[in-house]
């Protein structure tokens, strides 16, 4: 694939890798102080958390929760970012908080794994941009159309293996990177 860049064209693999830096902020109770934690820790059902994401590059970011399979035998997907009336465009070095500064994600009480997908692309991805209409009080970000859910599942499966992840233990941060047009990363949170 060729990409126009300045006055000449570059192959996609000649571009610098896409990179995201992220960390998790955990709040154990309503009145507790939020703290950064490693993703590999075991969480408890009911824990509240936020995802903090940044990149040194501008691009388009999508964050999707993958739940259990539905009766139609596809995973239940919920769009976490961009939020309602928001754009997937992110500027370099700006911190993004998912689901939002004053909002928290909550792990359910059922023992298991919570899967969250990060998709970061050099340009907007039409298959994700069209899902922005689901960010409303009625749908609450849930992808209910079976064909859309199947397309997402295929996209995640085909693009997942191309990412590299590096953990900064001191800062409790993860850096993920990938060559190409998009970075697709699967975050797995275990909870009991």
LINKAHU-V750163 format. One line per field, one symbol per residue. phi: phi as a letter, one per 30 degrees, with the letter a starting at -180 (. if undefined). A space follows every 10 residues. Layout:
BEGIN
phi = ???
END
This chain:
BEGIN
phi = .cbdbicbcb deddddddbb cbbcccbdbe cdddbdbddd dcdcejecbb ccbbbdcdlb cbbbdccddd ddibddcbdc adddhccddb cdicdcccdl ecbbdbdddd dlbccbccbb bdbecedcdd dedddaeddh iddcdedddd ddededddcd dcccbbccdd dhbcccbadj dbcbbccccc bb
END
